[in-house]
Amino acid sequence: MQTRSLGSTGPQVSALGLGAMGMSALYGEADRGESIATIHAALEAGVTLLDTGDFYGMGHNELLIGEALRTAPAARREQALTSVKFGALRDPDGGWSGYDGRPAAVKNFAAYSLQRLGVDHIDVYRIARLDPDVPIEDTVGAIAELVEKGYVRHVGLSEVGAGTIRRAAAVAPIADLQIEYSLISRGIEDEILPTTRELGIGITAYGVLSRGLISGHFTQDRQLAANDFRAMSPRFQGENLRHNLDLVEALRKIAEQKGVSVAQIAIAWVLSRGEDIVPLVGARRRDRLAEALGALDVTLDAADLAAIENAVPADAAAGGRYHEAQLAHLDSER
């Protein structure tokens, strides 16, 4: 398995990471046994970075990863690195109530995550979204205290803009920024990516297949469950979906010429953007994981990249990556 660094201060990780969110929340029902088998298969293939959030399924996802680690062979368990997001507030109905970045809350969230994961430290710890009522300096400072005590190894950030990144980096070394980045979500290229590169901060890119939209497997007539995030996502609605699937078909032609799948060429494109970028794949099944791992064997030359850019230009997608209410919480969009 190829490796990359999470920034100049972060750990060496596998070139692809596994984002486990879909095994617990937001994309309909998932099979627990298959989820654990998929995590085991990822570890066996050399994947080291496991990404989760304490609010995914209200703790379910951390418990799932904890079980998978506990039942994995010792050598595989020891290679695993955990990336945890915290701060999102939920209610018993599954609703969202904002974010809490207060130092006391940071330490409280961490205590519960360590227990659910069954580990003595978290490798990368980050607030999921900026708390508008708490200075990022206070939140990062609290994580830095956890680093000093050995409960956390590295400070991360998630979905914040260039100004916030600079303020955070003035408090403590930042290993990594987690943010959406894909062929059809390229907003970080203007200001955020140049800032992270200037400061030696890595990127873990989520949504590299845009929640399955550019996987090559999504169809116009697919019925989504009411609890599936995509049922409300602008890019999956009506004319937006038809337009976006046309982009996928243009990408499919290029993939077929190379003898690879649409998902593989989309992931390979993200891999091609720099050694400081680690794509997170959200596979919930072993077959999808195997397909994603195949992207590591895809080489894109200048002609391939030009063809991809022509087929799916920047800003070609129809619809935003979140609906308006969710965008209001994204510091990276301001």
N, C-alpha and C positions, 0 to 999 in steps of 0.2 A: 504494500500500500504506500502510495506517495505521501509525503508529509509537507506541512507548511507551518509557519509560525504565526501565532496570534499576536502580531505586533512585535515591537522590539523588546518588550518586557514580558510577553506572555509565553505560554508553553508551546512546545512542538505538538501538533495534532495531525490527525489524518487529513488528507486533502479533501475529503467529504466528511461532513458530520451528519448525525441522525437527529432530526427534529421529531420528538415523540408526541407533540401536542395532539395530532389527529387520532392517537390511540385512546384518547380520553375525552375529547371535547371538540365541538364546533363543526365536525364533518360527518355527523350521523354515527350510527352504531359501529363499534369495532369489536373484534373477537379477542378476548383477553389472551387465550392460549396462543393465537397466531401473533399477537402483538409481542409477547415475550419471546416467542420463537424468532421473530424478526429482529429483536434486539440482540439475541444470542447470535444469529447469523451475521449481523453487522459486526459484532465484536470478533467473531471468527474470521471475518474477511479483513480485519485490520482496522476497522473504524474505531476511533478512540473517543471522539467527541459526542457526548449525549446531551442534547439540549431539552430543557423542560421549563416549566413555570409552576410556582406553588399554587396558582389559581387555575391550572388546567384540570378541569373536573373537580375543583375544590380539594386538591390534594391527591386525587386518584392517580394522576400521572406520576408523581413522585413515588407513590407506593408501588406503582407498576414497575418503574425503573429499579426501585429498591429490591423488589422480588427478582427481577431479571438479573441483577448483579449478584444477589445472594445465591442464585441457582446456576450461575455461570462457572466454568472452570476457573480456578484461582488465578491462573496466568492471564486470562482474558479480563477477569474482574479488576486485576491490578493495573491493567493498561487503560481502563476507562477513565475519562475526564468528564466531570459534570459541569454543565453551564446552566445556571438557574436564574430565572427572572422572578421578581417579587413586586409587591406593591399594589396590585390590582385588588380592589375591594368588591366582594360579591355579597349577594343576599340569598336567603334560602330558596327563592324562586329562580335562582340562576342569573339574576340581573346584575348589572354593573353599577358601582356606586362611586367611581372615581379612583384616585391613587393616593397612597400614603407613603411619603418618603421621610417622615420624621425619624431621627436617629433611634429613638426607643423602639419604633415600629420595625426598623431595619433589623435590629438585633432580635426582636421577637420573631419576625418572619424566618430569619436564619435558623433559630433554635428549632422551629417546627420542621423546616426542610431537612436539617441534619438528621432528625429523628425519623422522618418518613423515608428518606433515602437510605438510611442505615449506614452512613459514612461519618468519618470524623472531621472531614473538611469538604468544602465546595471549591471547585477549581476556578470558576469564573462566576462572580455574583454581580447582579445588575438590577436596577429598578426597571420595570417593563416600560413605563412611560414617565415622563417628567411630572412630578407633583407641582402644580403651579403655585401652591401655597408654601412650599419649602424650598429654600435655595439649594441648587444642586450641590453646592459646596458642603452643606450640612449632610446630605444623603451620602455623598462620596466619602466624606470624612468618617461617617459611621462604618462604612464598609472597610475603610482603611484600618480602623480600630480592630475589626474582625480579622483582618490580615495579620496585624501585629500579634493577635492572640492565637493565630494558627487555625482559626475556623474557616477562613477563606484564603485562597492562594493569590487570586488576581481580581482586580476591579474591572468591571465592564460597564458599558452603557448600552442603551437600547432606544432607537427611534428619537434621537435628539439631533438638533441642528448644529451648525459649525460653531456658533457662539457659545452654546452650552458645552460643547466638547472642549473648547479652550478653557472655560472656567473650571470644568471638572479636572482637566489635566494639570491645572495650577495647584490643585490640592493633593493629588496622588497620581502615581503612574497608572495610566489607563491601558490595559492590554488590548481591549477589543470593543468595537461597536457592532451591535447586532441591528441589522436594518434590512428592509426589503430591497432586493436587487435582482432584476431579471431582464430579459430582452424587452419586456413591455413595462418595466418599472425602473426607469433609469435616472430618476430625479437626483440621486446622490452624486452624479458625475459633475454637476456644476460647482458646488461649494463643499459638500460634505467629504467626498472622497479626496479632493486635494488637501483638505484640512487633516484628515486622519493620516495621510501619507507624510505630510509635513511633520506631524507629531510622532510618527512611528507607531500608530495604532492600527491593529488589524481589523478586518471586517469579517463577521460571519453573516452571510447573506441568506436570509430566509425568503420564502416565496419564489424560489428560482424557477418553479413551474407555474407560478401565479395561481396557486391553490388548485392545480390540476388543469387549469384552462389551456395552457400550452404544453400539456403532457402528450398530446396526440390521442388521448383516450376519451376526452370529454366530447359529448355529442349534443346537438341542438335539442333533441327530444328527451334528454335525461331528466328524470324527475328527482328533485332534491327533497330530503326530509325537512320538516319545519324547523328542526334544531340544527340544520346545516348552515353555517355562516354564509355560504354562497347563495342561498336563497334570497338574501338581502343585498348581496354585493353588486354594485352597479355594473361591473364588467360581465356579469352573468345574466343580465336582464335583456329580453327582447332584441331590439335592433343592435344594441351593444354586443350581445353574445354572437349574433350572426356575423357582424363585422370582425370580431376578434377571432372567430373560428375560421374566417377567410384567411386571416394572417397565419393561422396554424397550418392551413392547407398549403400556403406558399412555402412555409418552412418545411413541410413534409416532403416537398419535391426535392429540396436540397438534401435532406436526410436520406431519402431513398437513393440519391445519386452516390452517396457515401456508404450506403449499406448499413445505416444505423437507424435507430428510432428517433422520433421527434423529441421525446424526452431526453435522450442521450445528447442530441445536438444542442438542445437548449441549456442543459447543464454544462456541457463542454464549452459553450460560449461564455458562461459565467466564470468557469475555470480559466479561460483565456485572458480574462481582464486583469490578472496580476497575481503574483505569488502571495500577496497580502490578503487575498480573498478566499475564504473557505465556504463553499456552498453547503447549506443544510438541506438534506432531502427528507421529505415528510412521508416516507414509505410506511405503510401500515401492514404490508404483507411481504413475504419473502420474495415473491416473483417481482414485485415492483422495486424492491431493494436491489435485486440482481440486475434489473434493467438500469437503475440509476448508477450502480457501480461500473457498468459498462462504459459510462461516459469517460472514465479515467483512461480508457484505451483509444479515445477519439482524438485525433490530431487535426486541428484546423489551421490551414495555411492562409496566406493573405487573400487568395482568391475565394476561399470558403468564407472568410469573415466578411469580405465585400458582398458576397452573394447573400449572406444572412442579413446584413445591414440593409440591403436593397429590398429584401423580402419583408423584413420587419423593422422599418425605420424607427428611430427614437420618437417617442410621443405618438406612435401609430395606433395605440390601443384606444378603444372607445370606452368611456366610463372611468371613474376614479378607482383607486385600489381599495378605498373604504368609502362608506357613505358619509354624508356631511357631519353627522353627529359624532362619528368616530374620528374623523379628521381633526376635529376641534381639540382632541387630546394629543395630537402628534406635533411635538416641538420641531420635528424634522420637516414639517410642511410649512412652517412659519417664515 
